[in-house]
Amino acid sequence: MVNAVKVFKKTAPNGKLTVYLGRRDFVDNTVVTEPVDGVVLLDNDYLKGRKVFATVTVTYRFGREEDEVMGLNFSKELQLTAQQIFPASGKDPAINEVQERLVRKLGPTAHPFAVNLPCIAPASVILQSHETAKPLGVIYELKVFVAETPDEKLHKRNSVSLAVRKVQYAPQERCTRQPSTLVSKGFTLSSGKLNLEVTLEKDIYYHGEQIIANLGINNCSRKTVKNIKCSVVQHVEVTMTNTHFTRIVASLESKEGCPITPGSNLQKAFQLHPTATTNKNKGGVALDGKLKDSDANLASSTLVAVGQNPNDALGIVISYSLRVVLNCGALGGELVADLPFKLVHPSPALNMAVKKALQSTPSQDSADNIVFEDFARIRRGMSVDQP
């Protein structure tokens, strides 16, 4: 028995052009980016010698639209690629099994396509804001249209626009290194130091995992530690405006084991669980999708290829750190330790649902096991048709 595969579709207003996508997220593994692939269904009599083109554009909105006055523009749009998909300008693209089944089901007027993206293109990131109609961040859009040339003015009646996402996942091999840091603080007119060692169990955490921080405190000073605060900090860099800011996405404060008097030691573990749902009312938090979606996550850490300078990353650069603060009172001040780590999605070697759906030998009957869903009703992340 062949399981049904869900395929997303959208039709042009004149009904002459329909685009089918088997997925809306395209993975960048820091070596190569998966192509934006799908199938286009055409009315050949409507073309009359014209061609069908596909473009992928990225919109970089870094300010509110309502603040754009006197010619000031807070968004940049860049066309990453433009490709003729029918008639095919070169050799036929390699097609996957979902495309093959779609072509077999839809008939001879269905044509597969694959649009390649450059590796330097930034990952999709949305900055949470409740005061603007249009989302802030990096947004991708696939446009398929009928025209004489790719530079021709786009007409809504014979074009289809679909929002897609460029996402990054964890490397195939998970790093076994245990990050740790050791910081000390001396006090004026007082001998001895307060020492803090912070250790994480691993360098890479997946979305939804508990982050366990192990603290080792050695108080060789004459001051007393009043309380301990542990937080997960999201660092956001907007490269377009060279703006940096941070947001605390999970925190826990405790007085258990306190006060830590001079000469005392304390070993303690904190469990933190950073999620998008616990930060739904916090502006500026970077997400990989809209917060109203049930499966939205915090934005993943920005990964770069081996040998590439992290400072050359484009778009919105995301990083995370664990911050531990020891409060020694009004006169003693604070001892702060920051320990970087990565928060990402697990690497999908192969989507298991699609894998199971394609396990059997293709047959004429298997082409019917496809469920079509109107693209405009999708509510996951930025894979929502934008007006």
C-alpha positions in Angstrom: 0.0 0.0 0.0 1.3 3.5 -0.9 0.7 6.3 1.5 -0.5 9.6 0.3 1.9 12.5 -0.2 0.7 16.0 0.5 1.5 18.5 -2.3 0.8 22.3 -2.1 -0.6 24.0 -5.1 -1.5 27.5 -6.3 -3.2 28.6 -9.5 -2.8 31.9 -11.3 -6.0 34.1 -11.3 -6.7 33.3 -15.0 -6.5 29.6 -14.3 -3.9 29.0 -17.1 -1.0 28.3 -14.8 -0.7 26.1 -11.7 2.4 25.5 -9.5 2.8 22.4 -7.3 5.3 22.1 -4.5 6.1 19.0 -2.6 7.8 21.0 0.1 8.2 24.6 1.2 11.5 24.4 3.1 14.7 24.2 1.3 17.8 23.1 3.3 21.2 24.7 3.3 23.8 22.3 4.7 26.6 24.9 4.4 28.0 23.0 1.4 25.1 23.2 -1.0 21.6 24.5 -0.9 18.7 22.3 -2.1 17.0 23.6 -5.3 13.5 25.0 -5.1 11.7 22.3 -7.1 8.2 21.5 -8.1 5.9 21.0 -11.1 4.2 23.6 -13.3 0.9 22.7 -15.1 0.4 24.8 -18.3 -2.3 25.6 -20.8 -0.1 25.3 -23.9 -2.7 27.1 -26.1 -2.4 30.2 -23.8 1.4 30.5 -24.2 1.3 31.4 -27.9 5.0 31.2 -28.2 5.7 32.8 -24.9 7.9 31.2 -22.2 7.5 30.4 -18.5 10.0 31.8 -16.1 10.7 31.2 -12.4 12.5 33.6 -10.1 13.4 33.5 -6.4 13.5 36.9 -4.6 14.5 37.6 -1.1 13.0 40.6 0.8 15.0 42.0 3.6 12.7 44.2 5.8 14.5 45.8 8.7 12.0 48.5 9.7 8.3 49.2 10.0 6.4 50.0 6.8 4.4 52.7 8.6 7.7 54.6 9.4 8.6 54.9 5.7 8.1 58.6 5.1 9.7 61.1 2.7 11.3 58.4 0.5 12.8 56.5 3.4 12.6 52.8 2.7 13.2 50.1 5.3 13.2 47.1 3.0 15.4 45.8 0.2 14.4 43.3 -2.4 16.9 41.2 -4.3 16.3 38.8 -7.1 18.6 35.9 -6.5 18.0 33.9 -9.7 15.8 33.9 -12.8 15.4 30.8 -14.8 13.4 29.7 -17.9 11.5 26.5 -16.9 9.5 26.0 -20.1 10.6 25.4 -22.7 13.6 24.1 -20.8 16.6 26.3 -21.6 19.1 23.5 -21.1 19.1 19.8 -20.3 16.1 18.4 -18.4 16.6 18.8 -14.6 17.0 15.7 -12.4 13.6 15.1 -10.8 12.7 13.5 -7.5 10.0 10.9 -7.1 7.4 13.3 -5.9 7.8 15.3 -9.2 7.7 12.1 -11.2 4.4 11.1 -9.6 3.0 14.5 -10.2 3.9 14.5 -13.8 2.4 11.1 -14.3 -0.8 12.1 -12.5 -1.2 15.6 -14.2 -0.4 14.5 -17.7 1.7 15.8 -20.6 1.2 19.5 -19.9 2.9 19.2 -16.5 6.6 20.0 -16.5 9.1 19.6 -13.6 11.4 22.4 -12.6 14.3 23.1 -10.2 15.6 26.6 -9.4 19.1 26.7 -7.8 19.9 29.2 -5.0 23.3 30.6 -4.2 25.0 29.3 -1.0 25.6 32.8 0.3 21.9 33.6 0.4 20.8 34.2 4.0 18.5 31.9 6.0 14.9 32.8 6.6 14.4 34.7 9.9 11.5 36.6 11.2 11.7 39.3 14.0 8.7 39.2 16.2 6.7 42.4 16.1 3.1 43.1 17.1 3.1 46.6 15.8 3.6 46.1 12.0 1.4 44.6 9.3 4.3 43.2 7.3 6.8 40.8 9.0 10.3 42.0 9.7 13.2 39.9 8.6 14.4 37.8 5.7 11.5 36.5 3.5 11.8 34.3 0.3 9.3 34.2 -2.5 9.1 31.9 -5.6 7.4 33.6 -8.6 6.4 31.6 -11.7 5.0 33.7 -14.6 4.4 33.7 -18.4 6.3 36.3 -20.4 8.5 36.9 -23.4 11.6 37.7 -21.3 12.4 37.3 -17.6 12.7 41.1 -17.3 9.2 41.8 -18.5 6.8 43.4 -16.1 4.9 40.9 -14.0 1.2 40.6 -14.5 -0.8 39.2 -11.6 -3.3 37.4 -13.9 -0.8 35.0 -15.3 1.7 34.6 -12.4 1.9 32.7 -9.2 3.8 33.8 -6.1 4.5 31.4 -3.3 6.4 32.1 -0.1 9.2 29.5 0.7 11.9 29.3 3.3 15.6 28.6 3.2 16.5 26.8 6.4 19.7 25.4 8.0 20.0 22.2 9.9 22.6 20.7 12.2 25.7 19.0 10.7 25.3 15.2 10.1 28.0 14.5 12.7 27.2 15.9 16.1 30.1 17.5 17.9 31.0 15.8 21.2 32.8 18.7 22.7 31.6 19.9 26.1 31.7 23.7 26.2 32.9 25.2 29.5 34.2 28.5 30.8 35.9 29.7 34.0 35.6 33.3 35.3 36.8 35.0 38.4 36.1 38.3 40.2 38.2 40.1 42.6 36.9 42.8 45.0 38.4 46.2 45.9 39.9 46.3 49.4 39.2 42.6 49.9 41.5 39.6 49.4 40.5 36.5 47.5 38.4 35.8 44.4 35.0 34.5 43.6 35.3 31.7 41.0 32.6 30.4 38.7 32.8 27.4 36.3 30.0 26.8 33.8 29.8 23.6 31.7 27.2 22.4 29.1 26.7 18.8 28.2 27.1 19.4 24.5 27.8 22.2 21.9 24.7 21.7 19.7 21.2 21.5 21.1 18.1 20.8 19.1 14.9 22.9 19.3 12.7 21.6 22.1 15.6 20.0 24.1 16.3 20.9 27.7 19.5 22.8 28.2 21.3 21.7 31.4 23.9 24.0 32.8 26.2 22.7 35.5 27.7 25.3 37.8 30.6 25.1 40.1 31.1 28.0 42.5 34.1 28.4 44.7 33.9 31.4 47.0 37.5 32.3 48.1 36.6 35.9 48.7 35.1 37.7 51.6 31.9 38.5 49.9 28.6 36.5 50.0 26.7 35.3 46.9 23.0 36.3 47.5 21.4 34.6 44.5 22.0 32.9 41.1 20.4 33.7 37.8 20.8 31.6 34.7 19.5 32.6 31.2 19.5 31.6 27.6 20.4 34.7 25.5 19.6 35.1 21.8 22.0 37.4 20.0 20.6 39.1 16.9 22.8 41.0 14.3 21.0 42.8 11.5 23.7 43.2 8.9 21.9 45.7 6.8 21.9 48.3 9.5 24.8 46.9 11.5 22.5 46.6 14.5 23.1 44.3 17.4 20.7 43.4 20.2 19.9 40.6 22.6 16.8 38.9 24.0 16.5 36.6 26.9 14.4 33.6 25.7 14.6 31.5 28.9 15.7 32.3 32.5 15.6 30.9 36.0 16.6 32.6 39.2 17.3 30.7 42.4 18.3 31.2 46.0 18.7 27.5 46.7 22.1 26.9 48.2 22.4 30.6 48.9 23.9 32.6 50.6 27.2 31.2 49.6 29.4 32.5 52.4 33.2 33.0 52.2 35.1 29.8 51.9 32.1 27.8 50.7 31.6 25.8 47.5 28.4 25.0 45.6 27.6 22.5 42.7 24.3 23.2 41.1 22.5 22.3 37.8 20.0 24.5 36.0 17.5 23.2 33.5 16.3 25.7 30.9 13.8 25.2 28.0 13.9 28.0 25.4 10.8 27.9 23.1 8.9 30.3 20.9 5.6 29.7 22.7 7.1 31.1 26.0 8.2 34.2 24.2 5.1 35.1 22.2 4.7 38.5 23.8 8.3 39.6 23.6 9.1 41.9 20.7 12.3 41.5 18.7 12.7 37.8 19.3 14.0 36.1 16.1 11.8 33.2 14.9 11.9 30.8 12.0 8.2 31.4 11.4 5.2 33.4 12.6 4.4 32.9 16.2 0.7 32.2 15.6 1.8 29.0 14.0 1.8 26.0 16.3 5.1 24.7 15.0 7.1 27.9 15.0 10.5 27.7 16.6 13.1 30.2 17.7 15.5 31.1 14.9 18.3 28.6 14.5 21.9 29.6 15.0 23.5 30.8 11.8 26.0 28.3 10.5 28.8 29.0 8.0 30.8 26.7 5.7 34.2 25.4 6.8 36.8 28.0 6.1 34.2 30.9 5.7 34.5 33.9 7.9 31.4 34.2 10.2 31.6 37.9 9.8 30.8 37.5 6.1 27.3 36.0 6.8 24.4 38.0 5.3 20.9 38.7 6.4 20.1 38.3 10.1 22.8 36.5 12.0 21.6 34.5 15.1 23.7 33.1 17.9 23.0 31.9 21.4 24.8 31.8 24.8 24.2 30.7 28.3 24.5 33.5 30.8 25.1 32.9 34.5 25.0 35.8 36.9 26.1 35.6 40.6 24.7 38.5 42.7 27.0 39.6 45.5 24.8 42.4 46.8 24.8 46.2 46.2 28.5 46.7 47.2 29.9 43.4 45.7 28.3 43.7 42.3 27.9 40.8 39.9 30.0 38.0 38.4 28.8 37.2 34.8 29.8 34.2 32.7 28.7 33.8 29.0 29.1 30.4 27.3 28.2 30.2 23.6 26.3 27.2 22.1 24.3 26.4 19.0 20.5 25.8 18.8 19.4 24.2 15.5 17.1 21.6 13.9 18.2 18.0 13.7 19.6 17.0 10.3 16.8 15.4 8.2 18.7 12.7 6.2 15.4 12.0 4.5 11.8 13.1 5.4 10.4 9.9 6.8 6.9 10.6 5.7 8.0 11.0 2.1 10.3 8.0 2.4 7.5 5.7 3.5 5.2 7.1 0.8 7.8 6.3 -1.9 9.0 2.9 -0.7 6.9 0.9 -3.1 7.6 0.4 -6.8 6.0 3.3 -8.7 2.9 2.2 -10.6 -0.1 3.9 -12.3 -2.1 3.5 -9.1 0.6 5.2 -7.0 0.2 8.4 -8.9 -3.3 8.8 -7.4 -2.0 8.8 -3.8 -1.4 12.5 -3.7 -3.3 14.9 -1.6 -3.4 18.5 -2.9 -3.7 21.4 -0.5 -4.4 25.1 -1.4 -1.1 27.0 -0.8 -2.9 30.0 0.5 -4.3 28.1 3.5 -0.9 26.9 4.7 0.0 28.4 8.1 3.5 27.2 8.8 6.2 29.7 9.2 6.8 32.0 6.3 5.4 29.4 3.9 2.2 31.4 3.7 1.1 33.3 0.6 1.6 36.9 1.3 -0.8 39.5 -0.2 
